[in-house]
Amino acid sequence: MADNVSVDFPTKKRFYKFFKRMVKCAKHNSKGQLIPIMKFTESKIEQKEYSLSFYDAYHKYSRLTLPIIETEEVLHLDINPF
């Protein structure tokens, strides 16, 4: 809820509620414990891009991915639709 965090949702509260529900669904559909892995994707002069992916022990691809864009002023969070 910090001022230097932005989201694509209408409000931060709705984003966090949706994200919490997505993590809960990912846990339910996974086999074993979810493991978060942070991956560096791209760096430009004024911003860095990361992705926080949640994996389980069984599936090859991530159960949930959270793209993160970091600038000097703002940390922008989003959720991939699929």
C-alpha positions as CSV (number, residue, x, y, z in Angstrom):
1,M,0.0,0.0,0.0
2,A,3.1,2.2,-0.2
3,D,2.9,5.4,-2.3
4,N,5.9,4.3,-4.5
5,V,4.1,1.1,-5.6
6,S,1.8,1.2,-8.6
7,V,-0.6,-1.4,-10.1
8,D,-2.7,-1.8,-13.2
9,F,-5.9,-2.5,-11.1
10,P,-8.3,0.3,-10.2
11,T,-7.1,0.2,-6.6
12,K,-4.2,-1.4,-4.8
13,K,-6.6,-3.1,-2.4
14,R,-8.3,-4.9,-5.3
15,F,-4.9,-5.9,-6.7
16,Y,-3.7,-7.4,-3.4
17,K,-7.0,-9.3,-2.9
18,F,-6.9,-10.7,-6.4
19,F,-3.2,-11.6,-6.0
20,K,-3.9,-13.4,-2.7
21,R,-6.7,-15.3,-4.4
22,M,-4.4,-16.2,-7.3
23,V,-1.7,-17.6,-5.0
24,K,-4.4,-19.6,-3.1
25,C,-5.6,-21.1,-6.4
26,A,-2.1,-21.8,-7.5
27,K,-1.4,-23.6,-4.2
28,H,-4.6,-25.6,-4.6
29,N,-3.7,-26.7,-8.2
30,S,0.0,-27.5,-7.4
31,K,1.6,-30.7,-6.3
32,G,3.8,-30.0,-3.3
33,Q,5.0,-26.7,-2.0
34,L,5.1,-23.5,-4.2
35,I,8.6,-22.2,-4.6
36,P,9.1,-18.5,-5.6
37,I,11.9,-17.7,-8.0
38,M,12.9,-14.2,-9.0
39,K,14.2,-13.8,-12.6
40,F,15.8,-10.8,-14.1
41,T,14.3,-10.2,-17.5
42,E,15.5,-6.9,-18.9
43,S,17.4,-3.7,-17.9
44,K,17.2,-0.3,-19.5
45,I,18.8,2.9,-18.4
46,E,15.8,4.1,-16.3
47,Q,14.2,0.8,-15.4
48,K,14.7,-2.8,-14.5
49,E,12.3,-5.6,-15.2
50,Y,11.9,-8.8,-13.1
51,S,9.4,-11.6,-12.8
52,L,8.5,-13.4,-9.7
53,S,7.4,-16.9,-10.7
54,F,5.9,-19.6,-8.4
55,Y,6.8,-23.2,-9.3
56,D,5.9,-26.6,-7.8
57,A,8.0,-29.8,-7.8
58,Y,5.9,-31.5,-10.5
59,H,5.1,-29.0,-13.3
60,K,7.6,-27.7,-15.8
61,Y,6.1,-24.2,-16.1
62,S,5.3,-21.7,-13.4
63,R,2.0,-21.8,-11.7
64,L,1.8,-18.0,-11.3
65,T,4.0,-15.2,-12.6
66,L,4.1,-11.6,-11.3
67,P,5.9,-9.1,-13.6
68,I,7.7,-6.3,-11.8
69,I,9.1,-3.1,-13.3
70,E,11.4,-1.1,-11.0
71,T,12.3,2.5,-11.6
72,E,14.0,5.0,-9.2
73,E,10.6,6.4,-8.2
74,V,8.1,3.5,-8.6
75,L,7.8,-0.3,-8.3
76,H,5.1,-1.4,-10.7
77,L,3.3,-4.8,-10.1
78,D,1.1,-6.6,-12.5
79,I,-0.4,-10.1,-12.9
80,N,-0.1,-12.1,-16.2
81,P,-3.6,-13.2,-17.3
82,F,-2.7,-16.8,-18.0
